[in-house]
Amino acid sequence: MNTTVARLTARGLFGRRRVLILLAVPVLLLVISVIARNSDLDKLELAHSILGNLALGTLVPITGLIVGTGVIATEIEDGSIVYLLAKPLPRWQIVTTKLAVAIGATWLLAALPTYVAGLIVYGTADNLALGYALGTVVAGTAYSALFLLLGVVTRHAVIAGLAYALIWESLIGNYVEGARTLSVQQWGLSVTQAIAADGTVTAPVGLTTAVWLLIVAAVGATALASVKLSGLTLNGEE
């Protein structure tokens, strides 16, 4: 990892306007958790609704989208990537450094708030909060890599990412049984099930399958992004 690239990437990622957007959803998650804490609803069902649907199902993909595309797509779009491409740095090192920043930001802005929300709503019982936090960690890693790839291959990365998150992950991945195997959200849920106490979480994808698919998605997206970036010239064109 190149520390200079990492520092510049983080500085650009956490610009004033973007950081407000990035903080909005986790703050909302924590506010809802505090309000729901005193609810008369079943605590386990409430925890699944907040940690599963809102955190893992909404917070993680939105954060991964904003962060994953934000670390590179803006530079490609405005042409400033040429200054980085002019440096004697391997393209894979640029991609992996930017990915590391994206993953760290996603963990900070999604996994940590998910864990805190879980403690607020359900406490430490059944390892549920920890399970969902680790589920968001692995899902956030995959989302960051996939959306970074989108940021390299298309100038409409945010639109494409929103379409993927809303149509595939939220609709098809949740309600079409065969498609769940290819849903990042369901992979994260499998990790949650493995960590939480028996019977508290149900995941449609087996843990072994989920882990392998997470690895393939993250590594594959990173490799493809490196190859695609290598095809860019100093004029910012393919």
Stockholm file with secondary structure:
# STOCKHOLM 1.0

chainA/1-238         MNTTVARLTARGLFGRRRVLILLAVPVLLLVISVIARNSDLDKLELAHSILGNLALGTLVPITGLIVGTGVIATEIEDGSIVYLLAKPLPRWQIVTTKLAVAIGATWLLAALPTYVAGLIVYGTADNLALGYALGTVVAGTAYSALFLLLGVVTRHAVIAGLAYALIWESLIGNYVEGARTLSVQQWGLSVTQAIAADGTVTAPVGLTTAVWLLIVAAVGATALASVKLSGLTLNGEE
#=GR chainA/1-238 SS CCHHHHHHHHHHHTCHHHHHHHHHHHHHHHHHHHHHTTCSSCHHHHHIIIIIIIIIIIIHHHHHHHHHHHTTHHHHHHSTHHHHHTSSCCHHHHHHHHHHHHHHHHIIIIIHHHHHHHHHHHTTGGGHHHHHHHHHHHHHHHHHHHHHHHHHHCTTHHHHHHHIIIIIIIIIHHHCGGGGGGCHHHHHHHHHHHHSCTTSCCCSSCHHHHHHHHHHHHHHHHHHHHHHHHTCCTTSCC
#=GC SS_cons         CCHHHHHHHHHHHTCHHHHHHHHHHHHHHHHHHHHHTTCSSCHHHHHIIIIIIIIIIIIHHHHHHHHHHHTTHHHHHHSTHHHHHTSSCCHHHHHHHHHHHHHHHHIIIIIHHHHHHHHHHHTTGGGHHHHHHHHHHHHHHHHHHHHHHHHHHCTTHHHHHHHIIIIIIIIIHHHCGGGGGGCHHHHHHHHHHHHSCTTSCCCSSCHHHHHHHHHHHHHHHHHHHHHHHHTCCTTSCC
//
